[in-house]
């Protein structure tokens, strides 16, 4: 039972009563927002499941907006989410660079692309130059992940140190491939594909990297102007929805779409610069987020029946 004195009751009630349900939707980050983890197993928060199911029952669109790649979403929570929705699952993936649906046909999940925004060759070459600079400087603790437009390729991880391959294969079980080779070989891998997103991780303290172009220990790269916010805008435009009437939830600085939605929910303690167009609130856990979504669905239902 939801406590009537929850601090977000009045703001969500006002938002539900003043927004247009025909233009509304839920935009939801996954990790740290809608998902819980227990002993390495990731699953949907039960309360989030309840709230999302209630919105689907009202025919309100739900958009999963995550850094994850299609295969990752499909293999971790795809089947469980499909049991909630029983309709194609609308997604904004890879930091806004891939828009599409997860479909279920004859018991098997598939991905249907709606739009894609890959890196240009010039952007890829600039990124390769930065990686080459790091390796040349002796910073070879580089882990470089890339994701092509062909979703069936999944995640590829490259390291300049071939001796690390066995270790990395065991550690990063989500990767479809773990490879090593020269910068020239990596360049060939990238330039013969349409690459949607890359991620560069350097397993070394930041204070040893400040002299180099790619100084952050973990950086994500998409084509210019593409992120979770632009992805959400594109989905909204395609389906004639209005983000200012949407409820959105996220938990990290990557969740730029929180500034696009009308009602933004920050999950956890992170200090984020994003503010919803009409309201911004904070909840402690995915469980509490699910409670809020459930109340929101109840309010929309009452409004429709009034």
Beta strands, then each sheet from edge to edge (+ up, - down):
strand 1: 25-28
strand 2: 35-38
strand 3: 41-44
strand 4: 61-65
strand 5: 89-93
strand 6: 98-105
strand 7: 108-116
strand 8: 142-148
strand 9: 155-159
strand 10: 177-180
strand 11: 195-202
strand 12: 218-221
strand 13: 247-250
strand 14: 263-267
strand 15: 279-283
sheet 1: 7+ 6- 5+ 4+ 1+ 13+ 14+ 15+
sheet 2: 2+ 3-
sheet 3: 10+ 9+ 8- 11+ 12-
end
